[in-house]
Amino acid sequence: MEPITAADPPCGTPACKELVANLAAMADHRDLIGMAKGILMATTGCGPDEAFERLKVESSHRNMKLWQVAETYVSEASGRASR
């Protein structure tokens, strides 16, 4: 992520509120992607870089956002765990 600079919107403006909302969404997605990487690592024995690469490739092939692919892995794993 790039550092905030003087050219960034001042706090309290709609642009700043949008920036804050986007950063919060990124943080949520980061956790989800991390969980999906862990699931792939546990189920396939691959390392973290390969797990992330697999998520990226699947995202591209399925024409989905990376976090959406990650969400699928986490949902499926949660479903298996609750059985």
N, C-alpha and C positions, 0 to 999 in steps of 0.2 A: 504494500500500500504506500502511496506517495504521502509525504508529510504535508500537513496543512500549511498554506502560505498566506501572505498578506492579500493575495488576489482571491482567496476563498470568500464565500459570502459571510457577512457579519451575522452573529447569532441573533435569533429572533425573527429573521426574515424567512419567507417561505422556502427559499433555496437552502438555507441552513437547516431548516426542519426536515426537508427532503434528504439532505446529506446525512443527518443523524439517523433517520429512519432506514436509509440504505445501509449504513454501517451496522445498525442493529440486526438487520436481515442477514448481512454477511456473517456476523458472529454466529447467528443461529445455524446458518448453512455450514459454517466451518465445523461446528460440532457434529452435525449430521454426516458430513463427508468423512470426518474422522472415525465415526462409528462404523460407517460402511467399509472404510479401509480396514479397520480391525476385524470385521466379519470376514472380508476376503482373505486377510492374512491368516486367520484361524482356520478357515475352511480349505484353503488352497496351499498354505505353507509358503506363500510368496512374501516378499519384504514390503515395506511401506511405499517405496517408489513404484514398484511394479503394481501394487494394489491401486495406487492413484492413476497410473497409466491405464489400467484395465477399466477403471471408472470413466476416464476420459474417452477411451475408444468406444465403450458401450454408449456413452452419451452421444457421441457423434453418429454412431450407427443407428441409434433409435431416434435421433433428432429430438433429444430431450436435453434440458438443462442438467448439468452435472449433479446439482443438488437433488433433482427429481429422481435421477437414477439411484443416488445414495438413499433417498427416502424409501425407494422400493426395496432395497436390500435390508434396511433396518426394519421395515414393516414385515417383510417375510420372516426375518429372524425372530422378531417379537412374536409372530404367530406360532412359529415352531416352539419357542420357549414356553409359551402358555399352555401347550398341549400336555 
